[in-house]
Amino acid sequence: MSNHSALILLACFLAVLVAALTGAEAGYLGRRDHATYPAALTRGAAAFGATLLLFASVASTLIHR
């Protein structure tokens, strides 16, 4: 595996890790706000998806420079 491939895999791993932590935090905070479990899960899933979308758009912008 080349250094370039390893760096891309590391960046993808970090993006998914940050997105998962953001989703978990949003779900936890939703539950602390007395939301039902499905509502808190929906908040967490939306935060996870939005974070991955943000990482993808930043990566796309950086690639096409």
ABEGO torsion letter per residue (X at the ends): XBAAAAAAAAAAAAAAAAAAAAAAAAAAAAAAAGBBAAAAAAAAAAAAAAAAAAAAAAAAAAAAX
